[in-house]
Every structure is written in C-alpha cells, then in structure tokens.
Amino acid sequence: MRAVLARAAVLAGAFTAGAVAARAATIPHLRRLTADLQRSRERILANREEERRRLRHDLHDGLGPTLASLAMSLDAARITLACEPERTDPLLAEVRNRLAGAVGEIRDLAHGLRPPALDDLGLVAAIESFADGCCERVDVRFDGEPAGLPAAVEVAAYRIAQEALTNVRLHAPESCASVRLKRDTELHLVVADSGPGLPDSARGGPKPGRGLASMREWAAEIGGSCVITSRNGGGTLVAVRLPLAAPQTADGYHRPSVGRRRA
C-alpha cells in the first residue's frame, strides 16, 4: 500500500512539475501575442486618426474655401446683373464651372468614405466588377443571403477582396482565382488563386507588405481575422473571418490606400 501511495505521490509531483513547466513555457508566447495585439490596435487607431485628419483637412482647407468663394462670386454676379447685365453671362459660366469642380470634390470625399460600387451593385456584383480581367478566370460565389450585412463588415470584405485580387493581377495574371463568401453567424471570405504563392519575404516575415498588413488590419478593426498563406498545390490563400455583430469599439473604419501596387 505504501508503495502504491509513494508511486502516486511521485506521479502527482511529476504531473504538477509538468503543468508548471508548461505554464512557464506558455507565458512568453502569451506575452508576444499580447504585444502583437497591442501593436495591431495602435496601428488601427493611428490609421483611423490619420484618416480623420485627412478628411478634416479636405473639408476645412479644400471644400470649405471653395464654397465660400462660390458664394462671393454669386454675390458679384448678382450685383453685375443689376448694373451691367451684359457681363453677367461669363460670370455665371465661371461660377458653374467652379461649382462642378466642388461637386467633384464632394463625390471624391464620399467615395473615400464608402466604395460607391457597394451601393450601386451590391457586394457580390461589386467584387465581380473589380475582378473582371484581373487574371484568366475569377469565380465569385456567395453562399447565403448577402442582403442586410453590417456596413463595416461589407466594406471590410470588399476592401480585402479588392486587395487580394489586386495582388493576383500584379503577381499572377495568368492564373485562375476564386472568391467564396459564406454567411452564418459570421461572414467568411476566402480568396484563392493558382499563382506562384507568397514571396519568401512575405511568409511570416517581421515586416509584411503594406497590402498584406492592410488586409489584416481591415479584418482586425471589426474584431475579425485574416490569415494569408501559400497553398500546398501552389497559389495564395486569403482566409477571412468577420463577425456580423461588430464590437462596440469598431464604430468606424479607416481607409488605407488601395491601389495596384506590389504587396
């Protein structure tokens, strides 16, 4: 009996020591994860504030003075109409041209806040429109009901798909690609292509390309995730998970620049 108890005590001690060692080994990993999450949050907040500063600058220093100048020009045209009516027509033509420019500025600001294709076409058709011609063939499919998605989720999904397809256009124009969206309690987005896959510099490196980082940040901003890997059979896989019930802290979204650039 004593031998059994002694053996049990030894096993218990070994189990405890193993658990302590495992916990000790986990702590550095948790610290790294916490630091990575903190850095990601700081980048998201910094990008958001930069976007707000850019928008304020465009409104205050661009559109605001333009509209004020138009008001003064209209006053001048009104006075001219009373005193020298023959000179009114060129003044009004100038005002009209400047007004058209101001409308263009407003349109650009609105487009920056939310891609117009989402409202004009819907998420699936907007992705299909952007994907047209980016490679040999792109198949876009949505499993579920696309209507009624939260605005931030819809924009994040479109931006990520847009960035992923931009990379296909740049790095694998002769490949085939697929875009799959599935809706349950979350929105799942998978973009896959048959190209050469990620370059070595982007495979888990400490400084991923700006395009890859933007995709991860768009997802993280609304509480989701974005994993970008090379497929075993060749090509790149972008797997995204976006909660449909966005966290309260994600009360907006930033707009990292999207362009046809190298990821």
N, C-alpha and C positions, 0 to 999 in steps of 0.2 A: 504493500500500500504506500509505504514511504517512497519507494522508487517511482511509483506512478505519480505521486504528488510532486516529487522532485522534477520528474520529466515534464509534468505540466507547468511547473514554475519556470523551467528553462525555456519551454516553448512560448510561454506568455511573455517572458523577458525578451526573447528574440523577436516576437511579433511587435512588442512595444518599441524596441530599438529600431526595427524596420520602419514602423509607422513614423517615428520621429525623424529618421533619415530621409524618408520620402517627403515628409512635410518640409524639412530643411532644404531639400533639393528643389521643391516647388516654389519656394519663396522668391528666389531670384527671377524665375520665369514670370511669376505674378507681378513682380516689380517692373519687369520690362514691358509687360502688357499694359500695366497702368500708365507707365511713362509714354508708351506709344499712343494710347487713347488720349492722354492729356495733350500731346503734341498735335494729334489729329484735330481735337476740339479747338486748340489755339489757331490752327490754320484755317479752320472753317469760320471761326469768329473774325479772324483778321480779314479773310476774303469778303465776308459779308459787310464789314465796316468799310472796306475799300470800295465795294460796290455802292454802298450808300453815299460815300463821299463823292464818287464819280457822278452819281445821279444828281446829288445836290449841286455840284459844280455845273453840270449841264443845264439844270433848271435856272440856277441863280445867275450864272455868268454867261449863259448862252441864250436860252429861250426867253428868259425874263427881259433882258435889254432889247431883244428883237421885237417883242410885243410892245414894249414901251415906245420904241422908235416908230413902230407902225401907227400907234395912237397919235403921235406928234405929226406924222405925215398926213394922217386923215384930217387933223385939225388944219394943217396948212392947205390941204385940198379944199376944205370947206370954205376957208377964207378966200382962197383964189376963185372959187366958184362964184362968190358974191361980188368980187371986184373985177376979175379978169376971167370970165368963163371960158374964153378960147384956150387958156392954158391949163384947164382942168384935166383934159383927157390924158396927156402924157403923165401928169402927176398920179392919176388913178391907175394907169397902166403899171407904173413903177410900184405902187402900193400892192397891186395884185400880184406882181412877180415876187415881191418880198414875202407876201402872205403865203404864197405857195411854198416858199422855202421854209417858213415857220411850220407849216403843216407837215413837211417832210421831216423836220426835226422831231416833232411830236410823234410821228409814226416810228422813227428810229428808236425813240425812248420806249415806246410801247412794245416794240419788237424785242428790245433788250430785256424787258421785264418778263415776258412770256412769248415763246415762239408762236407766231401767228398761225402756222400750219396746224397747230393743235386745235385751234378754234375753227379754222376753215375746213379741215379734213378729218379731224379725229386722230387719235394716237396711232392706230394701225396704218391708216392711209398716209399719215404724215411720215412714218418710218419708211413705208413703201416708196413714197415720192423721193425721199432723200437717198434711198438705197439704189434707185434706178441708175444703172450704168457704173456703179462702183466696182463691179467685178463681173465675171462671166454670168453668174446667176445668183440671185438672192431670193430666198423663200421666206416670207413673213407670215406667221400664223399666231392667232390669239385663241387660247383655249379658255373659254369662259365668256363673261359679259364685260366688254370694255367700257360700257357707259357707267357714269357715276363715280369714276375714280377720283380720289382727292387731288386737288390741283397740284400740290407739291410732288406727289407721287408720279403723276402724269408727266410733269416737267422733268423730274429726275430720270424716269425711264426713257424719255425721248432723248435727253441730252446724252445719256450713257450709250444708247443705241447709236446715236449720231456719231459720237466719238469713236466707238468701236468700228463702225462702218467706214469712217474716215481713215482709220488705220488700215483697214482692208484695202481701200482704194490706193493708199500710198505704198503699201508693202506687199500686197498680194492681189494685184488687179486681174490676174489670170486664174484665180481660184473661184470656188463656189462658197457661198455663205448661207447661213440660216439664222433667222431671228425667231425665237419662240417666247411667247408670253403666256403665262398661266396665272389665273386668279383663283385663290381660295381665301384663307384668312390673310394672305399676303399676296403681293404681286411678284411673280418670279419672271425674270428675264434672262434668257440665255442667247448669246451671240457666238456662233462658231463659224470658223472658216477652214478651208483646206490648204492654207498657205504654208509658209516656212516656219511659222510659230514665232515665239518671242525671241528677240536677240539676246545673247548671253548677258548683256549689260542690264537687261530688264528683268532677269529671272531672280527675283528676290534680292536685288541689289539694294544698298542703303539709300540710293537716290534714284528712284524710278523716274521715267519720263514724265513730263508735265501732263501729257494726255492721260496716262495711266493713273497718275495721282488725282487728277480731276474726277475721273470716274469713281474712284473710291470715296472721294470727298462728297460728291453729289449723293451717293448712297448713304454715307455715314451721317450726313446732315439731317436726314429724316429718320434716323435710327435703324438703317438697313446695313447691308454689307455688299461688297463687290470683290469677287475673287477672280484674278486673271492668271491663267496658266497656259502652258503649251500642251496640246493633246498628244497622246502617245502615238497615234497614227499620223501625226503631222497637223499643223494648224494651231490656231489660238482659240481658247475658250474663255468667254467672259460670262460668269455666273453671278447674277444679282438677286438679292432678296430685299424687297421694300415693304415694310409694314403698312397696312392700309389705315391703321389708327396711328397717325404720326404723333410722336411725343410733343408735349406742350412747348418744349424749348425750341422746337423747329417751327417757329412761327413765320418763317420766310425762307427764301433760298437765294444764294448768290449766283452770279452768272460768270463763271470762269470763261475766258475767251475760247470760242470754238472755231477752229479753222482747219484747213487742210495742211497740217503740219506733221512733222515727224514726232511720234510718241516718245 
